[in-house]
């Protein structure tokens, strides 16, 4: 659900989770929320994204160091 008056108030759902990696804690962490009809925040502004960031993954192409 997109709130065009307040982008940081947008909500979303991604079943079963945010990760395609079965070893990730986010692999299927949204399944129960989906069953319960719940949504998660989808931050938009840089400040909101920074506030909600749990971790970062930096991918560096081989030979570019």
mmCIF file of the N, C-alpha and C atoms, coordinates in Angstrom:
data_MODEL
# 
_entry.id   MODEL 
# 
loop_
_atom_site.group_PDB 
_atom_site.id 
_atom_site.type_symbol 
_atom_site.label_atom_id 
_atom_site.label_alt_id 
_atom_site.label_comp_id 
_atom_site.label_asym_id 
_atom_site.label_entity_id 
_atom_site.label_seq_id 
_atom_site.pdbx_PDB_ins_code 
_atom_site.Cartn_x 
_atom_site.Cartn_y 
_atom_site.Cartn_z 
_atom_site.occupancy 
_atom_site.B_iso_or_equiv 
_atom_site.pdbx_formal_charge 
_atom_site.auth_seq_id 
_atom_site.auth_comp_id 
_atom_site.auth_asym_id 
_atom_site.auth_atom_id 
_atom_site.pdbx_PDB_model_num 
ATOM 1   N N  . UNK A 1 1  ? 0.843  -1.141  0.000  1.00 0.00 ? 1  UNK A N  1 
ATOM 2   C CA . UNK A 1 1  ? 0.000  0.000   0.000  1.00 0.00 ? 1  UNK A CA 1 
ATOM 3   C C  . UNK A 1 1  ? 0.902  1.221   0.000  1.00 0.00 ? 1  UNK A C  1 
ATOM 4   N N  . UNK A 1 2  ? 0.774  2.020   -1.037 1.00 0.00 ? 2  UNK A N  1 
ATOM 5   C CA . UNK A 1 2  ? 1.642  3.181   -1.192 1.00 0.00 ? 2  UNK A CA 1 
ATOM 6   C C  . UNK A 1 2  ? 0.926  4.428   -0.690 1.00 0.00 ? 2  UNK A C  1 
ATOM 7   N N  . UNK A 1 3  ? 1.569  5.128   0.214  1.00 0.00 ? 3  UNK A N  1 
ATOM 8   C CA . UNK A 1 3  ? 1.050  6.389   0.734  1.00 0.00 ? 3  UNK A CA 1 
ATOM 9   C C  . UNK A 1 3  ? 1.803  7.509   0.032  1.00 0.00 ? 3  UNK A C  1 
ATOM 10  N N  . UNK A 1 4  ? 1.221  8.045   -1.053 1.00 0.00 ? 4  UNK A N  1 
ATOM 11  C CA . UNK A 1 4  ? 1.925  9.067   -1.832 1.00 0.00 ? 4  UNK A CA 1 
ATOM 12  C C  . UNK A 1 4  ? 2.031  10.397  -1.086 1.00 0.00 ? 4  UNK A C  1 
ATOM 13  N N  . UNK A 1 5  ? 1.286  10.565  -0.007 1.00 0.00 ? 5  UNK A N  1 
ATOM 14  C CA . UNK A 1 5  ? 1.404  11.760  0.818  1.00 0.00 ? 5  UNK A CA 1 
ATOM 15  C C  . UNK A 1 5  ? 2.520  11.647  1.837  1.00 0.00 ? 5  UNK A C  1 
ATOM 16  N N  . UNK A 1 6  ? 2.935  10.406  2.116  1.00 0.00 ? 6  UNK A N  1 
ATOM 17  C CA . UNK A 1 6  ? 4.011  10.143  3.078  1.00 0.00 ? 6  UNK A CA 1 
ATOM 18  C C  . UNK A 1 6  ? 4.661  8.819   2.673  1.00 0.00 ? 6  UNK A C  1 
ATOM 19  N N  . UNK A 1 7  ? 5.608  8.882   1.754  1.00 0.00 ? 7  UNK A N  1 
ATOM 20  C CA . UNK A 1 7  ? 6.213  7.672   1.193  1.00 0.00 ? 7  UNK A CA 1 
ATOM 21  C C  . UNK A 1 7  ? 6.740  6.728   2.271  1.00 0.00 ? 7  UNK A C  1 
ATOM 22  N N  . UNK A 1 8  ? 7.244  7.267   3.360  1.00 0.00 ? 8  UNK A N  1 
ATOM 23  C CA . UNK A 1 8  ? 7.794  6.425   4.426  1.00 0.00 ? 8  UNK A CA 1 
ATOM 24  C C  . UNK A 1 8  ? 6.717  5.687   5.218  1.00 0.00 ? 8  UNK A C  1 
ATOM 25  N N  . UNK A 1 9  ? 5.458  5.970   4.948  1.00 0.00 ? 9  UNK A N  1 
ATOM 26  C CA . UNK A 1 9  ? 4.347  5.273   5.586  1.00 0.00 ? 9  UNK A CA 1 
ATOM 27  C C  . UNK A 1 9  ? 3.856  4.101   4.720  1.00 0.00 ? 9  UNK A C  1 
ATOM 28  N N  . UNK A 1 10 ? 4.535  3.833   3.615  1.00 0.00 ? 10 UNK A N  1 
ATOM 29  C CA . UNK A 1 10 ? 4.165  2.747   2.711  1.00 0.00 ? 10 UNK A CA 1 
ATOM 30  C C  . UNK A 1 10 ? 4.345  1.402   3.404  1.00 0.00 ? 10 UNK A C  1 
ATOM 31  N N  . UNK A 1 11 ? 3.460  0.478   3.127  1.00 0.00 ? 11 UNK A N  1 
ATOM 32  C CA . UNK A 1 11 ? 3.500  -0.878  3.686  1.00 0.00 ? 11 UNK A CA 1 
ATOM 33  C C  . UNK A 1 11 ? 3.524  -1.879  2.537  1.00 0.00 ? 11 UNK A C  1 
ATOM 34  N N  . UNK A 1 12 ? 4.110  -3.052  2.776  1.00 0.00 ? 12 UNK A N  1 
ATOM 35  C CA . UNK A 1 12 ? 4.232  -4.058  1.722  1.00 0.00 ? 12 UNK A CA 1 
ATOM 36  C C  . UNK A 1 12 ? 4.217  -5.461  2.318  1.00 0.00 ? 12 UNK A C  1 
ATOM 37  N N  . UNK A 1 13 ? 4.188  -6.455  1.433  1.00 0.00 ? 13 UNK A N  1 
ATOM 38  C CA . UNK A 1 13 ? 4.288  -7.858  1.827  1.00 0.00 ? 13 UNK A CA 1 
ATOM 39  C C  . UNK A 1 13 ? 5.082  -8.584  0.744  1.00 0.00 ? 13 UNK A C  1 
ATOM 40  N N  . UNK A 1 14 ? 5.967  -9.467  1.149  1.00 0.00 ? 14 UNK A N  1 
ATOM 41  C CA . UNK A 1 14 ? 6.775  -10.265 0.234  1.00 0.00 ? 14 UNK A CA 1 
ATOM 42  C C  . UNK A 1 14 ? 6.861  -11.669 0.812  1.00 0.00 ? 14 UNK A C  1 
ATOM 43  N N  . UNK A 1 15 ? 6.082  -12.567 0.290  1.00 0.00 ? 15 UNK A N  1 
ATOM 44  C CA . UNK A 1 15 ? 6.019  -13.931 0.812  1.00 0.00 ? 15 UNK A CA 1 
ATOM 45  C C  . UNK A 1 15 ? 7.044  -14.819 0.124  1.00 0.00 ? 15 UNK A C  1 
ATOM 46  N N  . UNK A 1 16 ? 7.758  -15.674 0.801  1.00 0.00 ? 16 UNK A N  1 
ATOM 47  C CA . UNK A 1 16 ? 7.701  -15.993 2.215  1.00 0.00 ? 16 UNK A CA 1 
ATOM 48  C C  . UNK A 1 16 ? 8.637  -15.146 3.062  1.00 0.00 ? 16 UNK A C  1 
ATOM 49  N N  . UNK A 1 17 ? 9.568  -14.411 2.412  1.00 0.00 ? 17 UNK A N  1 
ATOM 50  C CA . UNK A 1 17 ? 10.523 -13.592 3.166  1.00 0.00 ? 17 UNK A CA 1 
ATOM 51  C C  . UNK A 1 17 ? 11.312 -12.705 2.232  1.00 0.00 ? 17 UNK A C  1 
ATOM 52  N N  . UNK A 1 18 ? 12.272 -11.990 2.782  1.00 0.00 ? 18 UNK A N  1 
ATOM 53  C CA . UNK A 1 18 ? 13.052 -11.019 2.026  1.00 0.00 ? 18 UNK A CA 1 
ATOM 54  C C  . UNK A 1 18 ? 14.302 -11.605 1.386  1.00 0.00 ? 18 UNK A C  1 
ATOM 55  N N  . UNK A 1 19 ? 14.646 -12.831 1.691  1.00 0.00 ? 19 UNK A N  1 
ATOM 56  C CA . UNK A 1 19 ? 15.897 -13.399 1.197  1.00 0.00 ? 19 UNK A CA 1 
ATOM 57  C C  . UNK A 1 19 ? 15.646 -14.678 0.418  1.00 0.00 ? 19 UNK A C  1 
ATOM 58  N N  . UNK A 1 20 ? 16.448 -14.900 -0.589 1.00 0.00 ? 20 UNK A N  1 
ATOM 59  C CA . UNK A 1 20 ? 16.409 -16.154 -1.320 1.00 0.00 ? 20 UNK A CA 1 
ATOM 60  C C  . UNK A 1 20 ? 17.412 -17.161 -0.785 1.00 0.00 ? 20 UNK A C  1 
ATOM 61  N N  . UNK A 1 21 ? 18.128 -16.785 0.262  1.00 0.00 ? 21 UNK A N  1 
ATOM 62  C CA . UNK A 1 21 ? 19.147 -17.640 0.867  1.00 0.00 ? 21 UNK A CA 1 
ATOM 63  C C  . UNK A 1 21 ? 18.522 -18.428 2.017  1.00 0.00 ? 21 UNK A C  1 
ATOM 64  N N  . UNK A 1 22 ? 18.415 -19.754 1.896  1.00 0.00 ? 22 UNK A N  1 
ATOM 65  C CA . UNK A 1 22 ? 17.802 -20.556 2.958  1.00 0.00 ? 22 UNK A CA 1 
ATOM 66  C C  . UNK A 1 22 ? 18.494 -20.441 4.315  1.00 0.00 ? 22 UNK A C  1 
ATOM 67  N N  . UNK A 1 23 ? 19.745 -20.013 4.345  1.00 0.00 ? 23 UNK A N  1 
ATOM 68  C CA . UNK A 1 23 ? 20.462 -19.854 5.611  1.00 0.00 ? 23 UNK A CA 1 
ATOM 69  C C  . UNK A 1 23 ? 20.211 -18.497 6.272  1.00 0.00 ? 23 UNK A C  1 
ATOM 70  N N  . UNK A 1 24 ? 19.514 -17.607 5.587  1.00 0.00 ? 24 UNK A N  1 
ATOM 71  C CA . UNK A 1 24 ? 19.251 -16.273 6.124  1.00 0.00 ? 24 UNK A CA 1 
ATOM 72  C C  . UNK A 1 24 ? 18.065 -16.295 7.086  1.00 0.00 ? 24 UNK A C  1 
ATOM 73  N N  . UNK A 1 25 ? 18.126 -15.501 8.153  1.00 0.00 ? 25 UNK A N  1 
ATOM 74  C CA . UNK A 1 25 ? 16.969 -15.415 9.057  1.00 0.00 ? 25 UNK A CA 1 
ATOM 75  C C  . UNK A 1 25 ? 15.761 -14.768 8.379  1.00 0.00 ? 25 UNK A C  1 
ATOM 76  N N  . UNK A 1 26 ? 15.979 -14.135 7.230  1.00 0.00 ? 26 UNK A N  1 
ATOM 77  C CA . UNK A 1 26 ? 14.886 -13.476 6.512  1.00 0.00 ? 26 UNK A CA 1 
ATOM 78  C C  . UNK A 1 26 ? 14.334 -14.333 5.370  1.00 0.00 ? 26 UNK A C  1 
ATOM 79  N N  . UNK A 1 27 ? 14.764 -15.580 5.296  1.00 0.00 ? 27 UNK A N  1 
ATOM 80  C CA . UNK A 1 27 ? 14.323 -16.473 4.214  1.00 0.00 ? 27 UNK A CA 1 
ATOM 81  C C  . UNK A 1 27 ? 12.814 -16.696 4.243  1.00 0.00 ? 27 UNK A C  1 
ATOM 82  N N  . UNK A 1 28 ? 12.257 -16.938 5.417  1.00 0.00 ? 28 UNK A N  1 
ATOM 83  C CA . UNK A 1 28 ? 10.811 -17.172 5.518  1.00 0.00 ? 28 UNK A CA 1 
ATOM 84  C C  . UNK A 1 28 ? 10.196 -16.436 6.704  1.00 0.00 ? 28 UNK A C  1 
ATOM 85  N N  . UNK A 1 29 ? 10.832 -15.337 7.077  1.00 0.00 ? 29 UNK A N  1 
ATOM 86  C CA . UNK A 1 29 ? 10.357 -14.626 8.269  1.00 0.00 ? 29 UNK A CA 1 
ATOM 87  C C  . UNK A 1 29 ? 9.051  -13.860 8.077  1.00 0.00 ? 29 UNK A C  1 
ATOM 88  N N  . UNK A 1 30 ? 8.553  -13.764 6.853  1.00 0.00 ? 30 UNK A N  1 
ATOM 89  C CA . UNK A 1 30 ? 7.303  -13.040 6.624  1.00 0.00 ? 30 UNK A CA 1 
ATOM 90  C C  . UNK A 1 30 ? 6.107  -13.962 6.421  1.00 0.00 ? 30 UNK A C  1 
ATOM 91  N N  . UNK A 1 31 ? 6.325  -15.262 6.417  1.00 0.00 ? 31 UNK A N  1 
ATOM 92  C CA . UNK A 1 31 ? 5.235  -16.205 6.148  1.00 0.00 ? 31 UNK A CA 1 
ATOM 93  C C  . UNK A 1 31 ? 4.102  -16.066 7.161  1.00 0.00 ? 31 UNK A C  1 
ATOM 94  N N  . UNK A 1 32 ? 4.430  -16.001 8.440  1.00 0.00 ? 32 UNK A N  1 
ATOM 95  C CA . UNK A 1 32 ? 3.375  -15.885 9.450  1.00 0.00 ? 32 UNK A CA 1 
ATOM 96  C C  . UNK A 1 32 ? 2.659  -14.546 9.351  1.00 0.00 ? 32 UNK A C  1 
ATOM 97  N N  . UNK A 1 33 ? 3.415  -13.481 9.081  1.00 0.00 ? 33 UNK A N  1 
ATOM 98  C CA . UNK A 1 33 ? 2.779  -12.173 8.913  1.00 0.00 ? 33 UNK A CA 1 
ATOM 99  C C  . UNK A 1 33 ? 1.798  -12.206 7.743  1.00 0.00 ? 33 UNK A C  1 
ATOM 100 N N  . UNK A 1 34 ? 2.170  -12.874 6.651  1.00 0.00 ? 34 UNK A N  1 
ATOM 101 C CA . UNK A 1 34 ? 1.284  -13.000 5.498  1.00 0.00 ? 34 UNK A CA 1 
ATOM 102 C C  . UNK A 1 34 ? 0.013  -13.750 5.892  1.00 0.00 ? 34 UNK A C  1 
ATOM 103 N N  . UNK A 1 35 ? 0.177  -14.857 6.610  1.00 0.00 ? 35 UNK A N  1 
ATOM 104 C CA . UNK A 1 35 ? -0.989 -15.624 7.061  1.00 0.00 ? 35 UNK A CA 1 
ATOM 105 C C  . UNK A 1 35 ? -1.897 -14.792 7.963  1.00 0.00 ? 35 UNK A C  1 
ATOM 106 N N  . UNK A 1 36 ? -1.296 -13.896 8.755  1.00 0.00 ? 36 UNK A N  1 
ATOM 107 C CA . UNK A 1 36 ? -2.052 -13.056 9.682  1.00 0.00 ? 36 UNK A CA 1 
ATOM 108 C C  . UNK A 1 36 ? -2.583 -11.777 9.029  1.00 0.00 ? 36 UNK A C  1 
ATOM 109 N N  . UNK A 1 37 ? -2.264 -11.572 7.739  1.00 0.00 ? 37 UNK A N  1 
ATOM 110 C CA . UNK A 1 37 ? -2.727 -10.370 7.040  1.00 0.00 ? 37 UNK A CA 1 
ATOM 111 C C  . UNK A 1 37 ? -1.989 -9.108  7.439  1.00 0.00 ? 37 UNK A C  1 
ATOM 112 N N  . UNK A 1 38 ? -0.751 -9.264  7.906  1.00 0.00 ? 38 UNK A N  1 
ATOM 113 C CA . UNK A 1 38 ? 0.053  -8.116  8.335  1.00 0.00 ? 38 UNK A CA 1 
ATOM 114 C C  . UNK A 1 38 ? 0.993  -7.672  7.216  1.00 0.00 ? 38 UNK A C  1 
ATOM 115 N N  . UNK A 1 39 ? 1.486  -6.454  7.328  1.00 0.00 ? 39 UNK A N  1 
ATOM 116 C CA . UNK A 1 39 ? 2.421  -5.885  6.365  1.00 0.00 ? 39 UNK A CA 1 
ATOM 117 C C  . UNK A 1 39 ? 3.658  -5.383  7.098  1.00 0.00 ? 39 UNK A C  1 
ATOM 118 N N  . UNK A 1 40 ? 4.714  -5.081  6.347  1.00 0.00 ? 40 UNK A N  1 
ATOM 119 C CA . UNK A 1 40 ? 5.909  -4.484  6.938  1.00 0.00 ? 40 UNK A CA 1 
ATOM 120 C C  . UNK A 1 40 ? 6.120  -3.094  6.352  1.00 0.00 ? 40 UNK A C  1 
ATOM 121 N N  . UNK A 1 41 ? 6.872  -2.260  7.076  1.00 0.00 ? 41 UNK A N  1 
ATOM 122 C CA . UNK A 1 41 ? 7.195  -0.922  6.591  1.00 0.00 ? 41 UNK A CA 1 
ATOM 123 C C  . UNK A 1 41 ? 8.102  -1.041  5.375  1.00 0.00 ? 41 UNK A C  1 
ATOM 124 N N  . UNK A 1 42 ? 7.907  -0.151  4.415  1.00 0.00 ? 42 UNK A N  1 
ATOM 125 C CA . UNK A 1 42 ? 8.768  -0.081  3.244  1.00 0.00 ? 42 UNK A CA 1 
ATOM 126 C C  . UNK A 1 42 ? 9.314  1.345   3.167  1.00 0.00 ? 42 UNK A C  1 
ATOM 127 N N  . UNK A 1 43 ? 10.410 1.614   3.891  1.00 0.00 ? 43 UNK A N  1 
ATOM 128 C CA . UNK A 1 43 ? 10.929 2.979   3.956  1.00 0.00 ? 43 UNK A CA 1 
ATOM 129 C C  . UNK A 1 43 ? 11.378 3.473   2.587  1.00 0.00 ? 43 UNK A C  1 
ATOM 130 N N  . UNK A 1 44 ? 11.259 4.766   2.385  1.00 0.00 ? 44 UNK A N  1 
ATOM 131 C CA . UNK A 1 44 ? 11.592 5.356   1.093  1.00 0.00 ? 44 UNK A CA 1 
ATOM 132 C C  . UNK A 1 44 ? 12.712 6.389   1.205  1.00 0.00 ? 44 UNK A C  1 
ATOM 133 N N  . UNK A 1 45 ? 12.576 7.316   2.137  1.00 0.00 ? 45 UNK A N  1 
ATOM 134 C CA . UNK A 1 45 ? 13.586 8.373   2.252  1.00 0.00 ? 45 UNK A CA 1 
ATOM 135 C C  . UNK A 1 45 ? 14.903 7.783   2.761  1.00 0.00 ? 45 UNK A C  1 
ATOM 136 N N  . UNK A 1 46 ? 15.987 8.459   2.450  1.00 0.00 ? 46 UNK A N  1 
ATOM 137 C CA . UNK A 1 46 ? 17.299 7.974   2.900  1.00 0.00 ? 46 UNK A CA 1 
ATOM 138 C C  . UNK A 1 46 ? 17.335 7.842   4.421  1.00 0.00 ? 46 UNK A C  1 
ATOM 139 N N  . UNK A 1 47 ? 16.776 8.823   5.125  1.00 0.00 ? 47 UNK A N  1 
ATOM 140 C CA . UNK A 1 47 ? 16.788 8.784   6.591  1.00 0.00 ? 47 UNK A CA 1 
ATOM 141 C C  . UNK A 1 47 ? 16.015 7.578   7.116  1.00 0.00 ? 47 UNK A C  1 
ATOM 142 N N  . UNK A 1 48 ? 14.864 7.281   6.521  1.00 0.00 ? 48 UNK A N  1 
ATOM 143 C CA . UNK A 1 48 ? 14.063 6.136   6.970  1.00 0.00 ? 48 UNK A CA 1 
ATOM 144 C C  . UNK A 1 48 ? 14.764 4.821   6.651  1.00 0.00 ? 48 UNK A C  1 
ATOM 145 N N  . UNK A 1 49 ? 15.397 4.747   5.489  1.00 0.00 ? 49 UNK A N  1 
ATOM 146 C CA . UNK A 1 49 ? 16.138 3.531   5.121  1.00 0.00 ? 49 UNK A CA 1 
ATOM 147 C C  . UNK A 1 49 ? 17.303 3.326   6.076  1.00 0.00 ? 49 UNK A C  1 
ATOM 148 N N  . UNK A 1 50 ? 18.060 4.387   6.349  1.00 0.00 ? 50 UNK A N  1 
ATOM 149 C CA . UNK A 1 50 ? 19.190 4.289   7.277  1.00 0.00 ? 50 UNK A CA 1 
ATOM 150 C C  . UNK A 1 50 ? 18.720 3.843   8.665  1.00 0.00 ? 50 UNK A C  1 
ATOM 151 N N  . UNK A 1 51 ? 17.579 4.363   9.118  1.00 0.00 ? 51 UNK A N  1 
ATOM 152 C CA . UNK A 1 51 ? 17.071 4.023   10.447 1.00 0.00 ? 51 UNK A CA 1 
ATOM 153 C C  . UNK A 1 51 ? 16.652 2.559   10.540 1.00 0.00 ? 51 UNK A C  1 
ATOM 154 N N  . UNK A 1 52 ? 16.182 1.978   9.439  1.00 0.00 ? 52 UNK A N  1 
ATOM 155 C CA . UNK A 1 52 ? 15.691 0.595   9.447  1.00 0.00 ? 52 UNK A CA 1 
ATOM 156 C C  . UNK A 1 52 ? 16.727 -0.433  9.000  1.00 0.00 ? 52 UNK A C  1 
ATOM 157 N N  . UNK A 1 53 ? 17.908 0.011   8.583  1.00 0.00 ? 53 UNK A N  1 
ATOM 158 C CA . UNK A 1 53 ? 18.922 -0.901  8.073  1.00 0.00 ? 53 UNK A CA 1 
ATOM 159 C C  . UNK A 1 53 ? 19.472 -1.794  9.183  1.00 0.00 ? 53 UNK A C  1 
ATOM 160 N N  . UNK A 1 54 ? 19.414 -3.105  8.966  1.00 0.00 ? 54 UNK A N  1 
ATOM 161 C CA . UNK A 1 54 ? 19.972 -4.073  9.922  1.00 0.00 ? 54 UNK A CA 1 
ATOM 162 C C  . UNK A 1 54 ? 21.403 -4.429  9.565  1.00 0.00 ? 54 UNK A C  1 
ATOM 163 N N  . UNK A 1 55 ? 21.689 -4.526  8.281  1.00 0.00 ? 55 UNK A N  1 
ATOM 164 C CA . UNK A 1 55 ? 23.031 -4.881  7.822  1.00 0.00 ? 55 UNK A CA 1 
ATOM 165 C C  . UNK A 1 55 ? 23.189 -4.419  6.380  1.00 0.00 ? 55 UNK A C  1 
ATOM 166 N N  . UNK A 1 56 ? 24.428 -4.420  5.923  1.00 0.00 ? 56 UNK A N  1 
ATOM 167 C CA . UNK A 1 56 ? 24.737 -4.043  4.541  1.00 0.00 ? 56 UNK A CA 1 
ATOM 168 C C  . UNK A 1 56 ? 25.604 -5.122  3.921  1.00 0.00 ? 56 UNK A C  1 
ATOM 169 N N  . UNK A 1 57 ? 25.418 -5.319  2.653  1.00 0.00 ? 57 UNK A N  1 
ATOM 170 C CA . UNK A 1 57 ? 26.231 -6.254  1.891  1.00 0.00 ? 57 UNK A CA 1 
ATOM 171 C C  . UNK A 1 57 ? 26.846 -5.474  0.739  1.00 0.00 ? 57 UNK A C  1 
ATOM 172 N N  . UNK A 1 58 ? 28.156 -5.363  0.737  1.00 0.00 ? 58 UNK A N  1 
ATOM 173 C CA . UNK A 1 58 ? 28.861 -4.655  -0.326 1.00 0.00 ? 58 UNK A CA 1 
ATOM 174 C C  . UNK A 1 58 ? 29.437 -5.686  -1.290 1.00 0.00 ? 58 UNK A C  1 
ATOM 175 N N  . UNK A 1 59 ? 29.003 -5.636  -2.531 1.00 0.00 ? 59 UNK A N  1 
ATOM 176 C CA . UNK A 1 59 ? 29.496 -6.541  -3.566 1.00 0.00 ? 59 UNK A CA 1 
ATOM 177 C C  . UNK A 1 59 ? 30.539 -5.802  -4.389 1.00 0.00 ? 59 UNK A C  1 
ATOM 178 N N  . UNK A 1 60 ? 31.722 -6.377  -4.497 1.00 0.00 ? 60 UNK A N  1 
ATOM 179 C CA . UNK A 1 60 ? 32.823 -5.762  -5.228 1.00 0.00 ? 60 UNK A CA 1 
ATOM 180 C C  . UNK A 1 60 ? 33.234 -6.706  -6.344 1.00 0.00 ? 60 UNK A C  1 
ATOM 181 N N  . UNK A 1 61 ? 33.147 -6.248  -7.602 1.00 0.00 ? 61 UNK A N  1 
ATOM 182 C CA . UNK A 1 61 ? 33.551 -7.104  -8.711 1.00 0.00 ? 61 UNK A CA 1 
ATOM 183 C C  . UNK A 1 61 ? 35.020 -7.519  -8.586 1.00 0.00 ? 61 UNK A C  1 
ATOM 184 N N  . UNK A 1 62 ? 35.302 -8.742  -8.950 1.00 0.00 ? 62 UNK A N  1 
ATOM 185 C CA . UNK A 1 62 ? 36.668 -9.253  -8.894 1.00 0.00 ? 62 UNK A CA 1 
ATOM 186 C C  . UNK A 1 62 ? 37.586 -8.386  -9.742 1.00 0.00 ? 62 UNK A C  1 
ATOM 187 N N  . UNK A 1 63 ? 38.746 -8.059  -9.197 1.00 0.00 ? 63 UNK A N  1 
ATOM 188 C CA . UNK A 1 63 ? 39.737 -7.276  -9.912 1.00 0.00 ? 63 UNK A CA 1 
ATOM 189 C C  . UNK A 1 63 ? 39.533 -5.772  -9.820 1.00 0.00 ? 63 UNK A C  1 
ATOM 190 N N  . UNK A 1 64 ? 38.551 -5.311  -9.076 1.00 0.00 ? 64 UNK A N  1 
ATOM 191 C CA . UNK A 1 64 ? 38.304 -3.868  -8.998 1.00 0.00 ? 64 UNK A CA 1 
ATOM 192 C C  . UNK A 1 64 ? 38.834 -3.247  -7.711 1.00 0.00 ? 64 UNK A C  1 
ATOM 193 N N  . UNK A 1 65 ? 39.596 -3.981  -6.926 1.00 0.00 ? 65 UNK A N  1 
ATOM 194 C CA . UNK A 1 65 ? 40.111 -3.447  -5.658 1.00 0.00 ? 65 UNK A CA 1 
ATOM 195 C C  . UNK A 1 65 ? 41.343 -2.651  -5.853 1.00 0.00 ? 65 UNK A C  1 
# 
